[in-house]
């Protein structure tokens, strides 16, 4: 299996939980507003010990269109975020979300 097939398998085998709807504020940092639906894959684990993070766009289906590899100097961590059903414009919004931050940067990898 290649990288994308393994991620497709993770996505197919786990439930998406959207705990931060578009327009909502981060629970600990209210100045952060989510430009798209944000959540995680249930029963998975990422570097921070929580589920693998996902961004959900406006397209229908359950298609992985890319990933963003992030580094957060405030939290002192690095993670991967899955981009699911995102349009090109939504991908640009997510990329700007990370690269417009004072403490975070992201590397976008489109499928």
C-alpha positions as a LaTeX table, in Angstrom:
\begin{tabular}{lrrr}
\hline
Residue & $x$ (\AA) & $y$ (\AA) & $z$ (\AA) \\
\hline
Unk1 & 0.00 & 0.00 & 0.00 \\
Unk2 & 1.17 & 3.52 & $-0.68$ \\
Unk3 & 0.75 & 6.61 & 1.53 \\
Unk4 & $-2.61$ & 7.66 & 0.09 \\
Unk5 & $-4.05$ & 4.14 & 0.18 \\
Unk6 & $-3.14$ & 3.81 & 3.86 \\
Unk7 & $-4.84$ & 7.12 & 4.63 \\
Unk8 & $-7.90$ & 6.06 & 2.58 \\
Unk9 & $-8.03$ & 2.89 & 4.68 \\
Unk10 & $-7.88$ & 4.89 & 7.92 \\
Unk11 & $-10.62$ & 7.19 & 6.69 \\
Unk12 & $-12.85$ & 4.29 & 5.57 \\
Unk13 & $-12.40$ & 2.41 & 8.83 \\
Unk14 & $-13.12$ & 5.19 & 11.32 \\
Unk15 & $-15.95$ & 7.54 & 12.13 \\
Unk16 & $-15.48$ & 11.26 & 11.52 \\
Unk17 & $-16.34$ & 13.39 & 14.55 \\
Unk18 & $-16.88$ & 17.08 & 13.76 \\
Unk19 & $-16.44$ & 18.80 & 17.11 \\
Unk20 & $-15.65$ & 22.29 & 15.79 \\
Unk21 & $-18.14$ & 23.45 & 13.16 \\
Unk22 & $-17.31$ & 26.15 & 10.65 \\
Unk23 & $-17.33$ & 29.55 & 12.38 \\
Unk24 & $-16.81$ & 28.12 & 15.88 \\
Unk25 & $-14.06$ & 29.26 & 18.23 \\
Unk26 & $-11.27$ & 27.12 & 19.65 \\
Unk27 & $-12.25$ & 26.03 & 23.19 \\
Unk28 & $-9.02$ & 27.28 & 24.81 \\
Unk29 & $-8.03$ & 30.04 & 22.36 \\
Unk30 & $-11.21$ & 31.97 & 21.48 \\
Unk31 & $-9.34$ & 34.21 & 19.04 \\
Unk32 & $-9.00$ & 31.19 & 16.72 \\
Unk33 & $-12.07$ & 30.77 & 14.50 \\
Unk34 & $-12.44$ & 27.67 & 12.35 \\
Unk35 & $-13.02$ & 28.59 & 8.68 \\
Unk36 & $-14.36$ & 25.09 & 7.85 \\
Unk37 & $-15.69$ & 22.13 & 9.80 \\
Unk38 & $-12.89$ & 20.58 & 11.88 \\
Unk39 & $-12.72$ & 17.35 & 13.80 \\
Unk40 & $-10.96$ & 14.02 & 14.07 \\
Unk41 & $-11.12$ & 10.34 & 13.22 \\
Unk42 & $-12.53$ & 8.41 & 16.16 \\
Unk43 & $-10.34$ & 5.64 & 17.61 \\
Unk44 & $-7.14$ & 6.85 & 15.93 \\
Unk45 & $-4.14$ & 8.58 & 17.48 \\
Unk46 & $-1.98$ & 11.46 & 16.38 \\
Unk47 & 1.20 & 12.96 & 17.81 \\
Unk48 & $-0.76$ & 14.87 & 20.47 \\
Unk49 & $-2.43$ & 11.68 & 21.72 \\
Unk50 & $-5.82$ & 12.65 & 20.33 \\
Unk51 & $-7.51$ & 11.41 & 17.15 \\
Unk52 & $-6.10$ & 12.24 & 13.72 \\
Unk53 & $-7.34$ & 15.73 & 12.82 \\
Unk54 & $-9.48$ & 16.36 & 9.77 \\
Unk55 & $-10.86$ & 19.32 & 7.86 \\
Unk56 & $-14.20$ & 18.72 & 6.11 \\
Unk57 & $-15.03$ & 20.74 & 3.00 \\
Unk58 & $-18.28$ & 21.32 & 1.17 \\
Unk59 & $-18.04$ & 18.57 & $-1.47$ \\
Unk60 & $-20.06$ & 15.41 & $-0.98$ \\
Unk61 & $-18.57$ & 11.98 & $-0.39$ \\
Unk62 & $-15.69$ & 10.96 & 1.76 \\
Unk63 & $-12.68$ & 11.71 & $-0.44$ \\
Unk64 & $-9.22$ & 12.52 & 0.85 \\
Unk65 & $-7.89$ & 15.39 & $-1.29$ \\
Unk66 & $-4.70$ & 16.24 & 0.59 \\
Unk67 & $-2.94$ & 16.67 & 3.90 \\
Unk68 & $-1.34$ & 19.52 & 5.78 \\
Unk69 & 1.74 & 18.79 & 7.86 \\
Unk70 & 1.82 & 21.33 & 10.68 \\
Unk71 & 4.36 & 22.57 & 13.19 \\
Unk72 & 3.16 & 24.53 & 16.21 \\
Unk73 & 5.90 & 26.34 & 18.10 \\
Unk74 & 3.48 & 27.31 & 20.89 \\
Unk75 & 2.42 & 23.69 & 21.60 \\
Unk76 & 5.84 & 22.35 & 20.59 \\
Unk77 & 4.35 & 19.68 & 18.34 \\
Unk78 & 3.96 & 18.54 & 14.75 \\
Unk79 & 0.91 & 16.84 & 13.26 \\
Unk80 & $-0.82$ & 15.82 & 10.06 \\
Unk81 & $-4.30$ & 17.08 & 9.16 \\
Unk82 & $-6.44$ & 15.24 & 6.59 \\
Unk83 & $-8.38$ & 17.31 & 4.05 \\
Unk84 & $-11.66$ & 15.63 & 3.17 \\
Unk85 & $-14.05$ & 16.76 & 0.42 \\
Unk86 & $-12.41$ & 20.18 & 0.09 \\
Unk87 & $-12.64$ & 22.40 & $-2.98$ \\
Unk88 & $-9.54$ & 24.19 & $-4.28$ \\
Unk89 & $-10.73$ & 27.38 & $-2.59$ \\
Unk90 & $-11.25$ & 25.56 & 0.73 \\
Unk91 & $-7.76$ & 24.05 & 0.47 \\
Unk92 & $-6.37$ & 27.58 & 0.04 \\
Unk93 & $-8.33$ & 28.74 & 3.11 \\
Unk94 & $-6.90$ & 25.91 & 5.23 \\
Unk95 & $-3.38$ & 26.59 & 3.96 \\
Unk96 & $-3.76$ & 30.29 & 4.89 \\
Unk97 & $-5.16$ & 29.32 & 8.30 \\
Unk98 & $-1.87$ & 27.63 & 9.20 \\
Unk99 & 0.57 & 29.85 & 7.37 \\
Unk100 & $-1.05$ & 33.08 & 8.57 \\
Unk101 & $-0.54$ & 32.15 & 12.22 \\
Unk102 & 2.09 & 33.56 & 14.56 \\
Unk103 & 2.87 & 30.17 & 16.09 \\
Unk104 & 2.02 & 27.66 & 13.36 \\
Unk105 & 3.15 & 26.78 & 9.87 \\
Unk106 & 1.89 & 24.13 & 7.50 \\
Unk107 & 3.09 & 22.28 & 4.44 \\
Unk108 & 0.25 & 21.44 & 2.06 \\
Unk109 & 0.45 & 18.19 & 0.07 \\
Unk110 & $-2.31$ & 17.79 & $-2.51$ \\
Unk111 & $-3.28$ & 14.36 & $-3.67$ \\
\hline
\end{tabular}
